[in-house]
Amino acid sequence: MNNAIRLTKNDMKIKQENALDLFFSGIKASETKRKWNALLKRFLIDACHEIFTGDFKQRAQEFVDLVKKNQDQATQLVMSYVYELKKRTQLDKTEMNYLNPATLPSYIKPIKKLLDMNGCGLGWKRIYSIYPERNNTHDGRGYTREEIQLLLEYSDGLSTDFLILTMSSNAMRVGGWENITWKQVFPIYETPNGYSTQETESENKVIVCAGMIIYAGTVEQYISLISIEAWEKLQLYKQEWTSKMKRVPNDSDPLILSRINTLEPFTTVAVQRRMEKLLRKSGLRPPLTEGKRRHDVPTCHGFRRYANTVMMKTAKKQLTLSSLVIKERLLGHGGLVKTDKNYFWTDITDLVPEYLQAMPELMISNEYRLKIKLEDQTSRANKLEQANKDKDSALEKMKELEAKIDRMSRYRRV
């Protein structure tokens, strides 16, 4: 049987699809789609109001047609847009139209995506060359443990507790919550033979932390780890989930339920809004003072900064380059340099020992932290005691061997 692929001349015909539809077809995450939709409208509808006509879809098609017809003219149009945005980065930070230089590239990414999905391009090197220097980025900070503890005190339920404890222990970006399912979180076991993601029949196995697949099914997918504190909170929430839905969750079910207890996918916006509400309720998010545009601690990114700081301090204590690379992998980065991802490939269980070193400081509850530290000290004491016993046993065997050799030597002389 011939299984060869056969193409015909019809396969070379270009399918007539609208430029905007192609743009959206290339974006998987709904939050990215929402943001890029708004940013593309700013360019096509607001900035190019007098250049293109019609609705959003028609303007997108006109722009793509312009690029295909006259690339130089289209490149100049985008460069003019960048110049106007660049002017806003030079305003006083108290000005309403001030734009952070670090934010400017995000205004251009949707434009490039639109053209990429329609098989055309611009002189991007020329465009990128006029970007402003990122010399006035926001000097924010991460949450402190005490602030996170306060958020937990004002938490409205187990699901919110889990959100907070997870972001505090694995430094995930808020976009990682998009459409997350139960299959994406799994326990990590410690067994006599090492760490494993598979449950074994060994009576000595114990769950020490959990794994979490971030951005599942996308090119940005990676596996991170969450604390035992977050995992045990998830188990409590699972009971609540089961009670509300009258069944145990399937692997494909949404991990976090909406307020109306439906199986609607949980969104990044929902996480952001829930955290903002909690910040106001706890008193950690007072209104901005006059002239201030941002809060010191980013709503969700503040958890990532907290976890990143803790893991960085732990990695530095290890005094090894591999510890820093592993830390970067847990945060979803490729590594310290571009080649780390290729030449320092690790299984998730290989990351567990390094993560467990940082976990006591990543956990928020004082009781959990003390418990883990006590268990760690007890484990070290037991290992030391066993090592001493092994040493004494080895010395005893050595003495017996020396005595045996001595007897054999005497026997030969006789």
Secondary structure, 3 states (H helix, E strand, C coil): CCCCCCCCHHHHCCCCCCHHHHHHHCCCCHHHHHHHHHHHHHHHHHHCCCCCCCCHHHHHHHHHHHHHHCHHHHHHHHHHHHHHHHHHHCCCCCCCCCCCCCCHHHHHHHHHHHHHHCCCCCCHHHHHCCCCCCCCCCCCCCCCHHHHHHHHHCCCCHHHHHHHHHHHHHCCCHHHHCCCEHHHEEEEEEECCEEECCCCCCCCCEEEEEEEEECCCCCCCEEEEECHHHHHHHHHHHHHHHHHHCCCCCCCCECCCCCCCCCCCCCHHHHHHHHHHHHHHHCCCCCCCCCCCCCCCCCCHHHHHHHHHHHHHHHHHHCCHHHHHHHHHHCCCCCCCCCHHHHCCCCHHHHHHHHHHHHHHHCCCHHHHHHHHHHHHHHHHHHHHHHHHHHHHHHHHHHHHHHHHHHHHHHHHC
